[in-house]
Amino acid sequence: MLTWARPRRKPVSAFAVKHVVEDHGLLARIMKDVRRTPYSYAVNDPEATEASLGSDVYVIEVRGEPKTPRSYWLGYKYRAYEKYPRAGGGLWRDHFKFKNAARPMERAEGAYFDAPVQIVDAQANAWLRDKVPYMAEMPPHVISALDAMIADPAHGAKAFA
């Protein structure tokens, strides 16, 4: 007798989204809105769709000071459940096709920092340095490093209200 196995569902992924200061300004400028309903932007449909299925999204501020290498700062992490294209087929912030967000009118899952915290983990920095400035699926070692930053009371992460 044949039995059909149910196909394994891919585990929920986690994504990094780079927020490049030179292009979009400091994260601090948008944090009032982020604290209400966290969000991020995406260029590609597959990543935006996958993120909206309950994936964790880590928003990372990228700073490029003169004569120094780029530095990476963790701003916030949230669980995405929504994906919105721009009305009329336009682009969000003149560049992004999609906006991912937590569920509106519900308490968001995740945490934020009042001021982004610098990522000092060498492996996480190396991985971030090699990725394009858009949304990218994260490997487990980077997720662990960022989650450890959020869990460290010295950094002062706050849960979304």
NULO-228236 format. One record per residue: residue number from 0; z, y negated, x of N, C-alpha, C, O, CB in turn; chain. Coordinates in steps of 0.02 Angstrom, whole numbers, plus 50000, padded with zeros to 5 digits. Glycine has a CB too. Example, Ala and Ser with C-alpha at 12.3 -4.5 7.8 and 13.67 -1.06 7.14 Angstrom:
BEGIN
NODE    k   n_up  n_north  n_east  ca_up  ca_north  ca_east   c_up  c_north  c_east   o_up  o_north  o_east  cb_up  cb_north  cb_east  c
NODE    0  50390    50284   50660  50390     50225    50615  50390    50165   50660  50423    50166   50712  50452     50224    50565  A
NODE    1  50354    50112   50642  50357     50053    50684  50394    49998   50645  50402    49943   50670  50286     50030    50704  A
REM end
This chain:
BEGIN
NODE    k   n_up  n_north  n_east  ca_up  ca_north  ca_east   c_up  c_north  c_east   o_up  o_north  o_east  cb_up  cb_north  cb_east  c
NODE    0  50000    50059   50042  50000     50000    50000  50000    49938   50045  50039    49934   50092  50061     50000    49952  A
NODE    1  49958    49892   50029  49954     49829    50067  50000    49778   50037  50006    49771   49976  49882     49802    50068  A
NODE    2  50033    49742   50081  50073     49686    50058  50048    49624   50094  50032    49626   50153  50150     49697    50070  A
NODE    3  50046    49572   50059  50022     49509    50088  50081    49467   50109  50126    49452   50069  49977     49470    50038  A
NODE    4  50080    49449   50170  50134     49406    50194  50118    49334   50176  50060    49312   50179  50143     49413    50271  A
NODE    5  50168    49299   50157  50160     49228    50142  50147    49192   50208  50183    49203   50256  50223     49199    50105  A
NODE    6  50096    49150   50211  50083     49115    50274  50142    49072   50294  50175    49040   50253  50019     49072    50269  A
NODE    7  50155    49072   50359  50211     49031    50384  50192    48958   50380  50137    48937   50398  50228     49051    50456  A
NODE    8  50239    48920   50357  50229     48848    50353  50250    48818   50419  50303    48834   50446  50269     48817    50294  A
NODE    9  50210    48774   50444  50225     48741    50506  50290    48701   50497  50298    48666   50447  50166     48695    50528  A
NODE   10  50336    48705   50545  50397     48665    50539  50381    48591   50536  50330    48568   50564  50446     48680    50597  A
NODE   11  50423    48553   50503  50413     48481    50498  50413    48451   50568  50456    48466   50609  50467     48449    50452  A
NODE   12  50366    48408   50580  50358     48377    50646  50398    48312   50649  50425    48288   50600  50285     48363    50660  A
NODE   13  50401    48286   50710  50429     48219    50720  50376    48179   50757  50339    48206   50798  50497     48222    50761  A
NODE   14  50374    48115   50742  50322     48072    50771  50353    48011   50804  50404    47985   50783  50273     48050    50717  A
NODE   15  50320    47989   50857  50338     47926    50890  50285    47875   50871  50225    47890   50870  50343     47934    50968  A
NODE   16  50307    47815   50855  50262     47759    50841  50280    47703   50890  50337    47681   50893  50268     47735    50766  A
NODE   17  50231    47681   50928  50243     47627    50975  50233    47560   50941  50183    47548   50907  50197     47633    51036  A
NODE   18  50280    47516   50951  50277     47447    50927  50271    47403   50989  50320    47388   51022  50342     47428    50883  A
NODE   19  50209    47384   51005  50196     47347    51067  50211    47273   51057  50181    47240   51015  50122     47357    51090  A
NODE   20  50259    47249   51095  50283     47180    51087  50227    47129   51095  50224    47081   51057  50339     47165    51136  A
NODE   21  50183    47140   51144  50129     47091    51156  50083    47084   51095  50053    47031   51084  50088     47112    51216  A
NODE   22  50076    47138   51056  50032     47136    50998  50067    47118   50933  50038    47086   50889  49999     47203    50990  A
NODE   23  50131    47138   50925  50164     47133    50861  50230    47094   50862  50262    47088   50810  50176     47200    50834  A
NODE   24  50250    47070   50919  50314     47034    50923  50372    47083   50927  50363    47144   50924  50323     46988    50863  A
NODE   25  50432    47056   50934  50492     47097    50941  50509    47133   50875  50497    47106   50821  50551     47055    50963  A
NODE   26  50536    47192   50881  50558     47229    50821  50611    47189   50783  50614    47193   50721  50586     47297    50841  A
NODE   27  50652    47152   50818  50705     47113    50786  50678    47069   50730  50713    47054   50682  50741     47071    50837  A
NODE   28  50615    47048   50737  50584     47004    50687  50575    47038   50619  50575    47004   50568  50517     46980    50713  A
NODE   29  50568    47104   50618  50555     47139    50555  50615    47181   50531  50611    47213   50479  50495     47184    50562  A
NODE   30  50670    47180   50568  50725     47226    50553  50757    47213   50485  50784    47259   50455  50776     47221    50606  A
NODE   31  50755    47152   50460  50783     47138    50394  50747    47181   50341  50779    47210   50297  50778     47062    50376  A
NODE   32  50680    47184   50345  50642     47225    50299  50651    47299   50312  50655    47339   50265  50568     47207    50303  A
NODE   33  50654    47317   50376  50662     47388    50394  50728    47416   50368  50730    47473   50346  50658     47396    50471  A
NODE   34  50781    47376   50371  50846     47401    50347  50845    47416   50273  50881    47460   50250  50901     47349    50362  A
NODE   35  50803    47381   50234  50798     47394    50162  50759    47459   50150  50783    47504   50116  50763     47335    50126  A
NODE   36  50699    47464   50177  50657     47524    50172  50619    47531   50237  50571    47494   50250  50607     47519    50111  A
NODE   37  50640    47578   50280  50607     47586    50344  50533    47605   50336  50514    47639   50288  50643     47639    50386  A
NODE   38  50492    47581   50383  50420     47595    50380  50390    47593   50450  50422    47570   50497  50385     47544    50333  A
NODE   39  50329    47616   50454  50290     47612    50516  50216    47614   50497  50200    47628   50439  50309     47670    50567  A
NODE   40  50173    47601   50544  50102     47600    50531  50067    47655   50570  50091    47677   50622  50072     47532    50550  A
NODE   41  50010    47678   50543  49971     47731    50575  49897    47715   50570  49875    47683   50522  49986     47800    50544  A
NODE   42  49859    47737   50619  49787     47728    50620  49752    47789   50591  49703    47782   50554  49763     47714    50691  A
NODE   43  49775    47848   50607  49741     47910    50589  49772    47944   50529  49833    47948   50522  49740     47958    50647  A
NODE   44  49729    47968   50484  49751     48001    50423  49791    48065   50435  49842    48074   50402  49692     48016    50380  A
NODE   45  49770    48110   50480  49808     48172    50487  49881    48160   50505  49926    48191   50477  49776     48217    50539  A
NODE   46  49894    48115   50552  49963     48101    50572  50001    48067   50516  50059    48083   50503  49964     48059    50636  A
NODE   47  49970    48019   50484  50003     47983    50429  50021    48030   50372  50074    48025   50342  49958     47926    50404  A
NODE   48  49975    48076   50356  49988     48124    50303  50044    48171   50322  50090    48182   50282  49924     48163    50286  A
NODE   49  50041    48198   50382  50093     48245    50404  50161    48210   50406  50212    48239   50386  50077     48273    50474  A
NODE   50  50163    48149   50429  50226     48112    50432  50256    48103   50363  50317    48106   50354  50216     48044    50465  A
NODE   51  50213    48092   50313  50237     48079    50245  50266    48141   50210  50289    48136   50153  50181     48050    50203  A
NODE   52  50263    48197   50243  50289     48259    50213  50362    48272   50232  50385    48329   50229  50246     48318    50235  A
NODE   53  50397    48220   50251  50468     48227    50267  50481    48231   50342  50533    48257   50363  50495     48287    50234  A
NODE   54  50436    48205   50382  50445     48205    50454  50488    48147   50476  50491    48095   50444  50377     48203    50490  A
NODE   55  50522    48157   50532  50559     48102    50563  50510    48059   50603  50467    48085   50638  50616     48128    50609  A
NODE   56  50517    47994   50597  50475     47946    50633  50521    47903   50675  50568    47872   50649  50431     47903    50584  A
NODE   57  50508    47901   50740  50547     47861    50787  50504    47801   50806  50449    47809   50832  50568     47903    50850  A
NODE   58  50528    47741   50793  50490     47680    50809  50517    47653   50876  50576    47639   50883  50496     47627    50752  A
NODE   59  50471    47646   50923  50488     47630    50992  50455    47564   51012  50393    47558   51010  50468     47686    51040  A
NODE   60  50496    47517   51031  50471     47452    51055  50447    47461   51127  50482    47488   51169  50526     47397    51049  A
NODE   61  50386    47437   51140  50357     47441    51207  50355    47370   51236  50323    47326   51208  50286     47474    51206  A
NODE   62  50390    47361   51291  50392     47296    51324  50355    47299   51390  50362    47347   51428  50466     47273    51334  A
NODE   63  50316    47248   51403  50280     47243    51466  50296    47179   51501  50263    47128   51491  50205     47249    51455  A
NODE   64  50349    47180   51543  50368     47120    51580  50322    47112   51641  50300    47162   51669  50442     47123    51601  A
NODE   65  50308    47051   51661  50264     47041    51719  50293    47074   51782  50353    47072   51794  50254     46966    51733  A
NODE   66  50250    47106   51820  50266     47137    51884  50315    47195   51879  50345    47214   51930  50292     47086    51931  A
NODE   67  50326    47222   51820  50369     47280    51812  50333    47331   51767  50291    47311   51726  50439     47261    51782  A
NODE   68  50349    47395   51774  50317     47444    51729  50341    47433   51657  50394    47405   51645  50333     47516    51752  A
NODE   69  50301    47457   51611  50320     47453    51540  50386    47489   51530  50401    47539   51562  50265     47484    51494  A
NODE   70  50426    47462   51483  50489     47494    51466  50487    47512   51392  50452    47480   51352  50550     47449    51483  A
NODE   71  50525    47562   51373  50525     47589    51305  50595    47584   51277  50644    47602   51309  50500     47663    51304  A
NODE   72  50599    47559   51214  50663     47545    51182  50662    47575   51112  50617    47562   51072  50676     47468    51179  A
NODE   73  50712    47616   51097  50717     47646    51031  50744    47595   50981  50799    47569   50990  50762     47709    51033  A
NODE   74  50705    47583   50929  50725     47534    50878  50756    47567   50818  50810    47547   50796  50666     47494    50857  A
NODE   75  50723    47619   50790  50750     47654    50732  50714    47720   50722  50660    47732   50747  50744     47610    50670  A
NODE   76  50747    47762   50682  50721     47827    50663  50730    47832   50587  50782    47813   50561  50758     47886    50700  A
NODE   77  50679    47856   50553  50685     47867    50481  50645    47928   50461  50601    47951   50498  50662     47805    50442  A
NODE   78  50660    47954   50402  50622     48010    50375  50571    47981   50326  50588    47947   50278  50669     48063    50340  A
NODE   79  50507    47996   50340  50452     47969    50299  50435    48016   50241  50431    48077   50249  50390     47957    50343  A
NODE   80  50425    47986   50183  50404     48024    50124  50344    47992   50089  50317    48020   50042  50462     48030    50075  A
NODE   81  50323    47935   50113  50269     47898    50079  50214    47881   50129  50226    47872   50188  50296     47834    50047  A
NODE   82  50152    47877   50103  50095     47854    50142  50053    47809   50097  50032    47829   50043  50052     47914    50169  A
NODE   83  50043    47748   50120  50006     47699    50081  49945    47674   50119  49952    47650   50175  50051     47640    50061  A
NODE   84  49885    47680   50090  49829     47644    50119  49833    47571   50095  49864    47557   50044  49760     47676    50100  A
NODE   85  49802    47526   50131  49801     47456    50111  49757    47448   50049  49703    47477   50046  49776     47411    50169  A
NODE   86  49779    47409   50002  49740     47397    49941  49672    47367   49959  49667    47325   50003  49778     47349    49893  A
NODE   87  49621    47390   49925  49554     47365    49936  49522    47390   50000  49470    47364   50021  49556     47291    49938  A
NODE   88  49552    47440   50032  49523     47468    50093  49534    47427   50155  49505    47441   50207  49451     47477    50082  A
NODE   89  49575    47376   50150  49589     47333    50209  49635    47368   50258  49652    47427   50250  49620     47267    50187  A
NODE   90  49656    47331   50309  49700     47358    50360  49767    47323   50359  49771    47263   50347  49667     47352    50430  A
NODE   91  49820    47361   50373  49886     47331    50380  49888    47297   50448  49867    47326   50498  49943     47386    50375  A
NODE   92  49912    47236   50450  49918     47197    50512  49853    47195   50551  49853    47194   50613  49974     47227    50555  A
NODE   93  49797    47195   50515  49730     47190    50544  49711    47247   50590  49662    47241   50627  49724     47127    50582  A
NODE   94  49746    47303   50587  49730     47358    50633  49744    47428   50605  49709    47475   50624  49768     47349    50696  A
NODE   95  49793    47435   50562  49817     47501    50542  49791    47520   50472  49793    47479   50427  49893     47504    50544  A
NODE   96  49768    47582   50465  49742     47605    50401  49797    47626   50352  49788    47621   50291  49696     47663    50412  A
NODE   97  49854    47648   50378  49907     47675    50335  49975    47647   50353  49989    47627   50409  49908     47751    50340  A
NODE   98  50017    47647   50302  50088     47628    50311  50129    47688   50286  50121    47710   50229  50106     47562    50272  A
NODE   99  50171    47714   50330  50219     47767    50310  50285    47733   50295  50301    47681   50324  50227     47821    50365  A
NODE  100  50323    47762   50249  50387     47731    50231  50435    47784   50203  50414    47839   50183  50377     47675    50180  A
NODE  101  50498    47766   50203  50548     47806    50168  50537    47795   50093  50496    47753   50073  50622     47786    50189  A
NODE  102  50573    47831   50052  50565     47822    49980  50595    47755   49960  50652    47740   49976  50600     47880    49941  A
NODE  103  50556    47714   49925  50583     47650    49902  50639    47660   49852  50639    47709   49814  50527     47606    49872  A
NODE  104  50686    47614   49852  50741     47614    49804  50790    47671   49815  50834    47682   49773  50714     47616    49734  A
NODE  105  50784    47708   49870  50831     47761    49886  50859    47747   49956  50827    47714   49996  50798     47832    49882  A
NODE  106  50919    47773   49968  50948     47765    50035  50906    47805   50085  50894    47865   50075  51022     47789    50036  A
NODE  107  50883    47772   50137  50841     47804    50187  50881    47850   50231  50940    47837   50244  50804     47752    50229  A
NODE  108  50850    47904   50254  50881     47949    50302  50862    47925   50371  50803    47913   50385  50858     48023    50290  A
NODE  109  50911    47917   50415  50897     47896    50483  50947    47845   50507  51001    47838   50479  50827     47867    50488  A
NODE  110  50928    47810   50560  50974     47762    50591  50934    47707   50626  50875    47716   50641  51022     47797    50641  A
NODE  111  50967    47651   50638  50935     47595    50673  50986    47564   50720  51046    47576   50715  50908     47542    50622  A
NODE  112  50960    47523   50765  51002     47485    50811  50993    47411   50795  50937    47390   50780  50985     47500    50886  A
NODE  113  51046    47372   50798  51039     47299    50788  50993    47270   50841  50952    47226   50827  51108     47264    50790  A
NODE  114  50999    47295   50902  50954     47277    50957  50929    47343   50987  50969    47387   51001  50989     47232    51012  A
NODE  115  50863    47351   50996  50837     47414    51023  50873    47433   51088  50895    47391   51127  50762     47409    51036  A
NODE  116  50879    47499   51099  50913     47527    51157  50861    47556   51204  50817    47594   51183  50966     47581    51135  A
NODE  117  50867    47539   51268  50817     47562    51317  50821    47638   51325  50875    47667   51331  50828     47527    51384  A
NODE  118  50763    47669   51326  50757     47741    51338  50756    47751   51413  50709    47728   51447  50693     47771    51303  A
NODE  119  50806    47785   51439  50811     47794    51512  50795    47866   51533  50791    47880   51593  50880     47775    51536  A
NODE  120  50787    47911   51486  50771     47980    51502  50702    47983   51535  50653    47960   51506  50772     48025    51438  A
NODE  121  50699    48011   51595  50637     48011    51635  50581    48050   51601  50523    48028   51601  50650     48041    51703  A
NODE  122  50597    48108   51571  50545     48147    51537  50519    48112   51475  50459    48113   51462  50573     48216    51518  A
NODE  123  50563    48081   51437  50541     48045    51378  50497    47986   51398  50445    47973   51366  50602     48020    51337  A
NODE  124  50516    47949   51450  50475     47893    51473  50407    47916   51498  50357    47884   51484  50511     47856    51529  A
NODE  125  50405    47972   51534  50341     47998    51558  50296    48017   51500  50236    48003   51500  50352     48059    51604  A
NODE  126  50325    48049   51449  50285     48068    51391  50259    48006   51355  50201    48003   51336  50326     48112    51343  A
NODE  127  50302    47957   51344  50282     47895    51310  50228    47858   51349  50182    47829   51319  50343     47850    51299  A
NODE  128  50233    47857   51415  50185     47822    51456  50115    47852   51449  50065    47816   51453  50207     47825    51529  A
NODE  129  50111    47918   51437  50047     47952    51432  50016    47950   51363  49959    47972   51355  50055     48023    51453  A
NODE  130  50051    47925   51313  50025     47925    51244  49992    47859   51227  50012    47806   51251  50082     47939    51195  A
NODE  131  49942    47864   51183  49909     47803    51159  49959    47763   51117  50009    47791   51094  49845     47821    51117  A
NODE  132  49946    47699   51107  49995     47657    51071  49994    47665   50995  50000    47616   50959  49984     47585    51088  A
NODE  133  49987    47725   50971  49987     47737    50900  50038    47792   50885  50084    47803   50924  49916     47757    50874  A
NODE  134  50029    47826   50829  50075     47879    50809  50056    47943   50846  49997    47962   50849  50073     47890    50732  A
NODE  135  50106    47978   50874  50094     48041    50909  50151    48090   50893  50209    48070   50889  50088     48030    50985  A
NODE  136  50133    48154   50885  50182     48205    50873  50223    48215   50937  50196    48218   50992  50149     48271    50851  A
NODE  137  50289    48222   50929  50334     48224    50986  50353    48296   51004  50361    48338   50961  50397     48185    50971  A
NODE  138  50359    48309   51069  50383     48375    51091  50460    48378   51084  50493    48327   51081  50363     48388    51164  A
NODE  139  50487    48439   51081  50560     48447    51070  50604    48411   51121  50656    48384   51102  50577     48519    51071  A
NODE  140  50584    48409   51185  50628     48377    51234  50634    48302   51223  50686    48273   51238  50603     48390    51305  A
NODE  141  50583    48270   51197  50586     48198    51183  50629    48186   51121  50668    48138   51119  50515     48168    51174  A
NODE  142  50621    48228   51071  50662     48222    51010  50736    48228   51029  50777    48189   51005  50642     48277    50958  A
NODE  143  50752    48277   51070  50822     48288    51091  50850    48226   51127  50907    48206   51115  50828     48349    51136  A
NODE  144  50809    48198   51172  50832     48139    51210  50846    48080   51163  50896    48045   51171  50780     48120    51263  A
NODE  145  50801    48068   51115  50810     48012    51070  50867    48023   51021  50905    47977   51005  50745     47999    51031  A
NODE  146  50874    48085   50997  50930     48100    50952  50997    48092   50988  51046    48071   50958  50923     48172    50924  A
NODE  147  50998    48109   51052  51060     48100    51091  51078    48026   51097  51136    48008   51095  51053     48130    51162  A
NODE  148  51027    47983   51103  51040     47911    51105  51070    47887   51039  51117    47848   51038  50974     47872    51119  A
NODE  149  51043    47912   50984  51068     47892    50918  51140    47916   50908  51182    47881   50879  51022     47920    50862  A
NODE  150  51155    47976   50932  51221     48005    50923  51274    47975   50969  51334    47981   50956  51218     48080    50935  A
NODE  151  51253    47942   51022  51299     47913    51070  51332    47850   51041  51298    47801   51028  51264     47896    51137  A
NODE  152  51398    47851   51029  51431     47794    50998  51426    47730   51039  51433    47676   51012  51504     47810    50986  A
NODE  153  51414    47736   51104  51409     47677    51147  51348    47634   51128  51347    47574   51141  51404     47698    51220  A
NODE  154  51298    47665   51097  51237     47628    51078  51243    47593   51011  51205    47547   50996  51178     47675    51077  A
NODE  155  51290    47614   50970  51302     47580    50906  51250    47590   50853  51235    47543   50816  51309     47510    50918  A
NODE  156  51221    47650   50848  51172     47662    50794  51207    47658   50727  51264    47677   50719  51139     47731    50803  A
NODE  157  51170    47631   50677  51197     47624    50610  51152    47662   50562  51091    47662   50569  51202     47550    50590  A
NODE  158  51183    47694   50513  51145     47728    50460  51115    47676   50413  51144    47623   50403  51190     47779    50421  A
NODE  159  51057    47691   50385  51028     47646    50336  51072    47644   50275  51098    47695   50254  50955     47667    50318  A
NODE  160  51080    47585   50246  51124     47576    50188  51086    47588   50123  51115    47583   50069  51155     47506    50187  A
REM end
